[in-house]
């Protein structure tokens, strides 16, 4: 049996490790910057409602939101005049909300076999922003993403010749960065929401 010589460049994935280090550093620095926004961002409270998974139908509505005119089973049509295409629209409008303003939620309701569309004005108030809220924000927007990036870096580091794994890490970090940057630009730099 004859052994074929493997070129030295194929044995040493130095370029991959260098790119991986750069990607990791950019991702961690971005999340450190995001933590600054979380710590110094303006907290707001809005009567809570949320659609069902992968749907525009409201699955959860608090008593406060119900008193203002939202009901479980209503279908979201628009948030502040923007057509509801997913929770990203809701997140963007919540990120732009300022105390003293209102969030205009347009829904389609089925009342006595008649479908009616109406807009509910939800008041935006100054948020309490206690230690629990800060802890959850830091956990969800800082600690978990950094843990995921470091876990992905570890996975690629132990399998350096796994090119699909390397590219999936690269593109997932890059996609998240672009998505967050787009939301930031759209929100004029405000934001403790992503």
Buried (B, 14 or more C-beta within 10 A) or exposed (E): EEEEEEEEEEEEBEEBBEBBEEBBEBBBEBBEEBBEBBEEBBBBBBBEBBBEEEEBBBEEBEEBBBEBBBBEEBBBBBBBEEEBEEBEBBBBBBBBBEEEBBBBBBBBBEEEEEEEEBEBEBBBBEBEBEEEBBEEBBEEBBEEBBEBBEEBBEBBBEEBEBEEBBEBBBEBBEEBBEEBEEBBEEBEEBBBBB
